[in-house]
Amino acid sequence: MSRPYRIGFVIEDVLGHHTHGVNLRRHVESDASVQAHWAMLPFQVDGLAARVPVFRSNWTVRAGIRARRALRRLARATSLDVLFFHSQATATLSPDWVRRVPSVISLDATPQQYDELGAHYEHRQQPTAVERYKTRLARNRFRRARHLVTWSEWTKRGLVDGYGVAPEKVTVIPPGVDTASWAPPGPRAAGSTVRFLFVGAAFERKGGTVLLDAFRSLGDLDVELHVVTKDDVPGEPRLHVHHGLGPNSDELRALYHACDVFVLPTRGDCLPLVLCEAGAAALPMIATRVAGIPEIARDGDTGLLVPVDDPAALSTAMRRLATDADERERMSRRALEHARTGYDAAINTARLLHVLKAVADGRRPDGA
């Protein structure tokens, strides 16, 4: 294509998707062959909208309506070559747009997988007939899309096994971070105190209470726990709670660099961006065997995996890394290598743009 590719990006502006959108936008804008048009869909409702039944309480409906409004605005500004929806909720009410403009849908989890994790997101399954109808709608949506992008192999398996999507129609492209800016400025300072770091806005869902139980069992060790969250966490000895550290901020990166082990015993997540940040900051990880997490927190390689809601197992893993400096160092190196090769925002944005350009050209996006 001799002129720039005109690409419309429709992105959920909520939770980890906000950070993903910010990272994506930064690197897309550096590609001179792309003319990007952005629609960032806010989660919150206020004013009169907060009084509208269903709209105020159902994110899929709200995202779908807001996406349609944004697409009409984009269409008035330009003729688009390809549309990129992230996540699939943003495309739910736009089957006509998916038919009209070649479209790529990106997912961190399929609707069925989200139902499996739903209890931790205050998400409830509907009656069987409704769920069957939702599955049929999703299957049709995935069929109409020219291509699908998933954050993990776990999500790809969900599309193939749960919705009958052909494997060659799905490309796995994880979210990424700026690994150069997250890299530690030098070797970690030697010292007797081992510092664990937890980052999660939703303290309870991310396993924060389980973490506190496990941490308290390490009273015989010289350890600290640093918690970054929006929730209120009562103070106690050796526990440091940090509020107001923004995503990608210098203060947040400095805290990663000051700690020794990242720990996230989450009850429900797809592929948390904080694990990408931890790897890029050369932190070994302790996390739960949930969804796509084992693909980045690789047990015995970049970190350790424990069962959900198991403070004893979590305590054992924390004690193991707190008392074995050689293993921490080995896992630190592997975590950094894995982040740089698999979770670098610039590399993965280039892979995504390769897919989008191929779809715009009517080609199969091989080799992304």
C-alpha positions, 0 to 999 in steps of 0.5 A: 500500500503506497499511502499510510494504512488507516487503522482504527483502534477501539480499546477498553480503557479499564484495568490492565487494558488501560496500560496496554492501550497506552503502551500500544499507542506509544509504539503505533505512533512511531510507525510512519506507515500507519495513520492511527485513529483511536477510540478509548472506551471509558468504563465509568458511568456518571450523570444521567447514564448512571440511571439507565438500567443495563447500561449502568451495570453491564460492561459488555452493553456499555462497551458495545454502545460506546464502541458504535458511537466511536466508530461513527465518529471515526467513519466521519473522519476517514475511510478505514482500511482495518479495525482493531478491537480490544477486547472482544466486548468492544465488538459485541454490538458491532457485527455490521462494522466487522462485516463492513471493514476488515477487522481483527479482534483481540482477546485476553480471555474468551467469554467462556474462560471469563465465565470460569474466572467470573466469580472473582470479577463479580461476574455471574453466569446467566441461565443456560438458554442465555449462555447458549445464545451468548456462545452463538453470538460470540462464535459468529463474531469470531467467524466474521473477524478476518483474524484473531489475536490472543494474549496467551496460548491459553486464550488461543486454546479457548478459541479453538476448543470452545468456539471451533476457530481454526488455529491458523486464524489466531496469532498469539501476541502478548501485551508488552512493556517498554523493557528498556525503561523497566530494566534495573539500572544496575545490580541489586544492592547486596543486603540481608533484607529480602524485599517482596513486592505485590502490585494490584489495585484489587487487593482481595481478588489478587490474593492480598489476604492470602499473601499477608497470611503467608508473609506473617509466617516468615517472622524468623526471616529478615524480609519485608513486604511492599504492597502497591494497591488502591485498597486500604490495607492496615499497617503492621511490622515489616509491611509497607503500603504504597498508594498513588503510584501511577502505571509506568511512573518513575516511582513505581519502577524505582520500587520494582528495582528496590525489591527482590521478588515479585509475588502475585497470588491472584485468584482470578486474572488472565495475564496480568501486565504487572508480571510483564513489568516484573520480568522486565525489572528482572524480578523472579515471580511467585504467582498462581497457576491461573489462566495464562500466568504459567506462560510468563511465570514459568515454574522453576525457570522465571519463578515459582507457581503455587495453588490458589488460596494456599497460604502454606504453599505460598509461604514455602515458595517465599521462604525458598526464594528468601533463603536462596540467593543463587536461585533468586539470581538465576530466576532473575536472569531468566525472567529478564531474558523471557520478558525481553524476547516475549513481552517487549512492547515495541516488538509485540506492537510491530508484530500486531501491526504486521497482522493488521497490515496483512489483513488490510491488504487481504493477505493471511498474516503469517509469521507475526 
